[in-house]
Amino acid sequence: MDFEFSPEQEMLRTSVRAFLADKAPISYVREMYENERSRDVVWTELAALGVIGLDLVDAAVVLEELGRALCPAPYASSAIGAWSLADASLRADLESGDTIGTVAVFEPDRRYEIANPSTRAARSGDGWVLDGAKCHVGDADLANMFLVTAVDDDGVVGIFSTADAIAADETSVDGSRRMGSIELRNARARRLDVDDVMTALARTLDRLGVAAVVDGVGAAQRALELAVEYAKEREQFDKPIGSFQAVQHLCADMLRTVELGRAAAYYACWAIDEASPEEAHRAATLARAFAAEAFPQLGGTAIQVFGGIGFTWEHDIHLYYKRLLSQSVALGTANDYLAELARLAID
């Protein structure tokens, strides 16, 4: 196992970073933050770079740059989540970027119970119709392909593809990582041919979770850089605040968090691509357990370095804090992951 990226992967990083600097600077993020989103040239041209359908190690390069730029593109939802569950015909639609997919498995008042959904599927001619509701759906406002879990009349859970969902935004502190809810009212759907639905869902959720961690690595790295730059420039008592030991400790703590999170995230990406399913799940759970608690703390530490200006809308650092804060609830909390790690150790 080698944590060094190949020359081709570094070229991909350079291309994606240059693209985001040109097409999705922080002014674009602010414009999209609270406004109603629609498919735009940023997503279309990002897909045209050939970044959809990558192995997770390669996709990590893209995800880290998206986090670093706070880009609100639906990459994780479509290129990681939906791609993982989709069959060959759906993947062809996703690859072009014309279709934006997302995974809808969580339901209101059912927490993270996915094995027994209340959404119902009924036969209708050659297809199916769905009735129910889903929540915590990534980029629901942009998606036009929803991969949904539902129970048929025989009590069997299946995965269905539908475009007939009614989407609504969920209130979130982070306007750059949008979540939504959907309603399914006699929604026309196609059932996917999946041999082991629960295994496919578990692997997809692991991939989505690790994608969120890698995104967090990029955001955390940039937050650290901004804090260090500010500590060198901001003066108190005729000295840069970075010369004070208390501020140095804050920056050192942030650096430690970034590097530990990066190591956990990169290993989880490798494990999902190359290791056994058991090791992949363990590595993904470990990475999420660390990031869900440590990354929001890093964002708060960065705010401390900036002081009062860090809380203002005019400064960018609070946008990074919000991106990292949403990490604490993306697909679960630190306690959920620690409990799962304990279960894996006992088993």
KOLDO-47859 format. One record per residue (C-alpha): residue number from 1; x negated, y, z negated. Coordinates in Angstrom, 1 decimal, always signed. Layout:
N
   num       c1       c2       c3
   NUM        X        Y        Z
...
This chain:
347
   num       c1       c2       c3
     1     +0.0     +0.0     +0.0
     2     -1.4     +3.4     +1.1
     3     +0.0     +6.7     -0.1
     4     -1.8     +8.6     +2.6
     5     +0.3     +9.6     +5.6
     6     -0.8     +8.7     +9.1
     7     -1.8    +11.3    +11.6
     8     +1.5    +10.8    +13.3
     9     +3.4    +11.4    +10.1
    10     +1.4    +14.5     +9.4
    11     +2.2    +15.8    +12.9
    12     +5.9    +15.1    +12.1
    13     +5.5    +17.1     +8.9
    14     +3.9    +20.0    +10.8
    15     +6.6    +20.0    +13.4
    16     +9.5    +19.9    +10.9
    17     +8.0    +22.6     +8.7
    18     +7.4    +24.9    +11.7
    19    +11.0    +24.2    +13.0
    20    +12.5    +25.0     +9.6
    21    +10.4    +28.2     +9.2
    22    +11.7    +29.4    +12.6
    23    +15.3    +28.2    +12.6
    24    +16.2    +27.9     +8.9
    25    +14.3    +30.4     +6.8
    26    +15.6    +31.4     +3.3
    27    +17.8    +34.0     +4.9
    28    +19.6    +31.3     +6.7
    29    +20.0    +29.3     +3.5
    30    +21.5    +32.3     +1.8
    31    +23.9    +32.9     +4.7
    32    +25.1    +29.3     +4.6
    33    +25.1    +29.2     +0.8
    34    +28.7    +30.3     +0.1
    35    +30.1    +30.6     +3.6
    36    +32.2    +28.0     +5.3
    37    +29.9    +25.8     +7.3
    38    +30.2    +24.6    +10.8
    39    +27.9    +22.5    +13.0
    40    +25.2    +24.8    +14.4
    41    +22.1    +24.9    +16.4
    42    +19.9    +24.1    +13.4
    43    +21.4    +20.6    +13.0
    44    +21.6    +20.0    +16.7
    45    +17.9    +20.9    +17.3
    46    +16.7    +19.1    +14.2
    47    +18.4    +15.9    +15.5
    48    +16.7    +16.5    +18.8
    49    +13.3    +16.2    +17.1
    50    +13.9    +12.5    +16.9
    51    +14.2    +12.4    +13.1
    52    +17.3    +10.2    +12.9
    53    +16.9     +6.4    +12.5
    54    +13.5     +6.5    +10.9
    55    +12.2     +4.1     +8.3
    56    +12.5     +5.6     +4.9
    57     +8.7     +6.3     +4.6
    58     +8.8     +8.3     +7.8
    59    +12.1     +9.9     +6.8
    60    +10.5    +11.0     +3.6
    61     +8.3    +13.4     +5.5
    62    +11.5    +15.1     +6.9
    63    +13.3    +15.0     +3.5
    64    +10.5    +16.6     +1.6
    65    +10.3    +19.4     +4.1
    66    +14.1    +19.9     +4.0
    67    +13.9    +20.2     +0.2
    68    +11.0    +22.6     +0.4
    69    +13.0    +24.8     +2.7
    70    +16.3    +24.3     +0.8
    71    +17.8    +23.4     +4.2
    72    +21.5    +22.6     +3.9
    73    +21.4    +20.3     +6.9
    74    +23.4    +17.0     +6.4
    75    +20.3    +14.9     +7.0
    76    +20.5    +12.6     +4.0
    77    +24.3    +12.1     +4.4
    78    +24.1    +11.2     +8.1
    79    +20.6    +10.0     +8.9
    80    +20.1     +8.0     +5.7
    81    +23.5     +7.1     +4.2
    82    +25.8     +6.7     +7.2
    83    +22.9     +5.3     +9.3
    84    +22.3     +2.6     +6.7
    85    +25.9     +1.3     +6.8
    86    +26.7     +1.9    +10.5
    87    +26.7     -0.8    +13.2
    88    +24.9     -0.4    +16.5
    89    +27.7     +1.5    +18.3
    90    +28.0     +4.0    +15.4
    91    +24.3     +4.5    +15.2
    92    +24.1     +5.5    +18.8
    93    +26.6     +8.3    +18.0
    94    +24.7     +9.4    +14.9
    95    +21.3     +9.4    +16.7
    96    +22.3    +12.2    +19.1
    97    +23.4    +14.5    +16.2
    98    +26.8    +15.0    +17.9
    99    +28.3    +12.8    +15.2
   100    +27.7    +13.7    +11.6
   101    +28.4    +10.7     +9.3
   102    +28.7    +10.4     +5.5
   103    +29.4     +7.7     +3.0
   104    +32.6     +7.8     +0.9
   105    +32.6     +5.2     -1.9
   106    +33.3     +7.0     -5.2
   107    +36.8     +7.7     -6.3
   108    +38.4    +10.1     -8.8
   109    +38.6     +9.0    -12.4
   110    +36.6     +5.8    -11.6
   111    +33.1     +7.1    -12.2
   112    +30.6     +4.9    -10.3
   113    +32.7     +1.8    -10.0
   114    +32.5     +0.8     -6.3
   115    +33.3     -2.9     -6.4
   116    +37.1     -2.4     -6.9
   117    +38.2     +0.7     -4.9
   118    +41.8     +1.8     -5.2
   119    +41.8     +2.9     -1.5
   120    +44.0     +0.6     +0.5
   121    +43.5     -0.8     +4.0
   122    +46.4     -2.2     +6.1
   123    +46.5     -3.8     +9.5
   124    +47.9     -1.6    +12.3
   125    +47.8     -3.2    +15.7
   126    +44.2     -3.9    +16.6
   127    +42.9     -1.5    +14.0
   128    +43.5     -0.4    +10.4
   129    +45.0     +2.5     +8.5
   130    +43.7     +3.7     +5.2
   131    +45.4     +5.4     +2.2
   132    +43.5     +6.8     -0.8
   133    +41.1     +9.4     -2.0
   134    +37.3     +9.7     -2.4
   135    +35.1    +12.2     -4.2
   136    +31.4    +13.1     -4.4
   137    +31.2    +12.8     -0.6
   138    +28.0    +14.4     +0.7
   139    +28.6    +17.0     +3.4
   140    +32.3    +16.2     +3.7
   141    +33.0    +19.6     +5.2
   142    +30.7    +18.9     +8.2
   143    +31.2    +15.2     +8.8
   144    +33.3    +13.8    +11.6
   145    +32.6    +10.1    +10.7
   146    +33.4     +8.8     +7.3
   147    +32.3     +5.3     +6.2
   148    +34.8     +4.4     +3.5
   149    +35.3     +1.4     +1.2
   150    +38.9     +0.0     +0.9
   151    +40.7     -3.1     -0.2
   152    +42.8     -5.1     +2.3
   153    +46.0     -7.0     +1.6
   154    +44.0    -10.1     +0.7
   155    +42.1     -8.2     -2.0
   156    +38.8     -8.2     +0.0
   157    +36.7     -5.0     +0.0
   158    +35.6     -3.8     +3.4
   159    +33.8     -0.9     +5.0
   160    +35.8     +1.2     +7.5
   161    +34.9     +4.0     +9.9
   162    +37.4     +6.8    +10.2
   163    +37.5    +10.3    +11.5
   164    +41.0    +11.0    +10.1
   165    +39.9    +12.2     +6.6
   166    +41.2    +15.5     +5.2
   167    +38.1    +17.1     +3.5
   168    +37.8    +19.7     +0.8
   169    +34.8    +21.2     -1.0
   170    +34.0    +20.3     -4.6
   171    +32.8    +23.1     -6.8
   172    +29.0    +22.9     -7.2
   173    +26.3    +25.0     -8.7
   174    +24.1    +24.3     -5.6
   175    +25.5    +25.7     -2.4
   176    +22.6    +24.1     -0.4
   177    +23.7    +20.6     -1.3
   178    +27.4    +20.4     -0.5
   179    +29.7    +17.7     -1.9
   180    +33.3    +17.3     -1.2
   181    +36.4    +15.1     -1.6
   182    +38.5    +13.5     +1.1
   183    +42.1    +12.3     +1.3
   184    +43.1     +9.4     +3.5
   185    +46.8     +9.5     +4.6
   186    +47.6     +6.7     +7.0
   187    +44.1     +7.4     +8.5
   188    +43.3     +5.3    +11.6
   189    +40.1     +3.3    +11.0
   190    +37.9     +0.5    +12.4
   191    +36.6     -2.2    +10.1
   192    +32.8     -2.8    +10.3
   193    +31.5     -6.3    +10.5
   194    +29.5     -6.5     +7.3
   195    +28.6     -9.9     +5.9
   196    +27.9     -8.8     +2.3
   197    +29.7     -5.6     +1.5
   198    +28.4     -5.1     -2.0
   199    +24.8     -5.7     -1.1
   200    +25.0     -3.3     +1.8
   201    +26.6     -0.6     -0.4
   202    +24.0     -1.1     -3.1
   203    +21.1     -0.8     -0.6
   204    +22.7     +2.3     +0.9
   205    +23.1     +4.0     -2.5
   206    +19.5     +3.2     -3.3
   207    +18.4     +4.8     +0.0
   208    +20.6     +7.9     -0.7
   209    +19.3     +8.1     -4.2
   210    +15.6     +8.0     -3.2
   211    +16.3    +10.5     -0.4
   212    +17.6    +12.9     -3.0
   213    +14.4    +12.3     -5.1
   214    +12.2    +13.0     -2.1
   215    +14.2    +16.1     -1.3
   216    +13.6    +17.1     -5.0
   217     +9.9    +16.6     -4.6
   218     +9.8    +19.2     -1.8
   219    +11.9    +21.7     -3.7
   220     +9.9    +21.2     -6.9
   221     +6.6    +21.6     -5.0
   222     +7.7    +24.9     -3.5
   223     +9.1    +26.1     -6.9
   224     +5.7    +25.4     -8.4
   225     +3.9    +27.3     -5.7
   226     +6.2    +30.3     -6.1
   227     +5.7    +30.3     -9.9
   228     +1.9    +30.1     -9.5
   229     +1.8    +32.9     -6.9
   230     +3.9    +35.1     -9.3
   231     +1.7    +34.3    -12.3
   232     -1.3    +35.6    -10.3
   233     +0.4    +38.8     -9.3
   234     +2.6    +39.8    -12.3
   235     +0.6    +41.8    -14.9
   236     +1.2    +42.3    -18.6
   237     -1.2    +44.2    -20.8
   238     -3.3    +44.9    -17.7
   239     -3.8    +41.2    -17.0
   240     -2.1    +38.7    -14.7
   241     +0.3    +36.6    -16.7
   242     -1.4    +33.5    -15.3
   243     -4.4    +34.3    -17.5
   244     -2.2    +33.6    -20.6
   245     -2.4    +30.1    -22.0
   246     +1.3    +29.8    -22.5
   247     +2.0    +30.4    -18.8
   248     -0.9    +28.1    -17.8
   249     +0.8    +25.3    -19.8
   250     +4.1    +25.9    -18.1
   251     +2.4    +25.6    -14.7
   252     +0.4    +22.6    -15.7
   253     +3.6    +20.9    -16.9
   254     +5.3    +21.6    -13.5
   255     +2.3    +20.2    -11.7
   256     +2.4    +17.0    -13.7
   257     +6.2    +16.6    -13.0
   258     +5.7    +17.2     -9.2
   259     +2.9    +14.6     -9.0
   260     +4.7    +12.0    -11.1
   261     +7.9    +12.5     -9.1
   262     +6.0    +12.3     -5.8
   263     +4.3     +9.0     -6.8
   264     +7.6     +7.5     -7.9
   265     +9.4     +8.7     -4.7
   266     +6.8     +7.5     -2.3
   267     +6.5     +4.1     -3.9
   268    +10.3     +3.7     -3.8
   269    +10.3     +4.6     -0.1
   270     +7.7     +2.0     +0.6
   271     +9.5     -0.6     -1.5
   272    +12.8     -0.1     +0.3
   273    +11.0     -0.5     +3.6
   274     +8.6     -3.3     +2.8
   275     +9.3     -5.0     -0.6
   276    +11.9     -7.5     -1.8
   277    +15.4     -6.2     -2.4
   278    +14.9     -6.7     -6.2
   279    +11.7     -4.6     -6.2
   280    +13.3     -2.0     -3.9
   281    +16.2     -1.6     -6.3
   282    +13.9     -1.4     -9.4
   283    +11.7     +1.2     -7.7
   284    +14.6     +3.3     -6.6
   285    +16.2     +3.2    -10.0
   286    +12.9     +4.2    -11.7
   287    +12.4     +7.1     -9.3
   288    +16.0     +8.4     -9.9
   289    +15.7     +8.0    -13.7
   290    +12.6    +10.2    -13.7
   291    +13.8    +12.8    -11.2
   292    +17.3    +13.2    -12.7
   293    +15.8    +14.6    -15.9
   294    +12.4    +16.0    -15.0
   295    +13.2    +18.0    -11.9
   296    +15.9    +20.2    -13.5
   297    +13.5    +20.8    -16.4
   298    +10.9    +21.9    -13.8
   299    +13.4    +24.3    -12.3
   300    +14.1    +25.8    -15.8
   301    +10.3    +26.1    -16.4
   302     +9.8    +28.0    -13.1
   303    +12.5    +30.4    -14.2
   304    +10.6    +30.9    -17.5
   305     +7.5    +31.9    -15.5
   306     +9.5    +34.5    -13.6
   307    +11.3    +35.8    -16.6
   308    +14.5    +37.9    -16.1
   309    +14.0    +38.5    -12.4
   310    +14.3    +34.7    -11.8
   311    +18.0    +34.9    -12.8
   312    +18.9    +37.5    -10.3
   313    +20.6    +36.7     -7.0
   314    +17.9    +38.8     -5.1
   315    +15.1    +36.4     -6.0
   316    +14.7    +33.0     -4.3
   317    +13.5    +31.0     -7.3
   318    +17.0    +30.5     -8.7
   319    +18.0    +28.8     -5.4
   320    +15.3    +26.2     -6.1
   321    +16.5    +25.8     -9.7
   322    +20.0    +25.1     -8.5
   323    +18.8    +22.6     -5.9
   324    +16.8    +20.8     -8.6
   325    +19.7    +21.1    -11.1
   326    +22.0    +19.3     -8.7
   327    +19.4    +16.4     -8.8
   328    +20.6    +15.6    -12.3
   329    +24.0    +14.5    -11.1
   330    +23.4    +13.4     -7.5
   331    +24.7     +9.8     -7.4
   332    +24.3     +9.4    -11.2
   333    +22.6    +10.7    -14.3
   334    +19.4     +9.8    -16.0
   335    +21.2     +7.8    -18.6
   336    +22.9     +5.7    -15.9
   337    +19.5     +4.9    -14.3
   338    +17.9     +4.2    -17.6
   339    +20.7     +1.8    -18.5
   340    +20.3     +0.1    -15.2
   341    +16.5     -0.2    -15.8
   342    +17.2     -1.8    -19.2
   343    +19.6     -4.3    -17.5
   344    +17.0     -5.2    -14.9
   345    +14.4     -5.7    -17.7
   346    +16.7     -7.9    -19.7
   347    +17.8    -10.0    -16.7
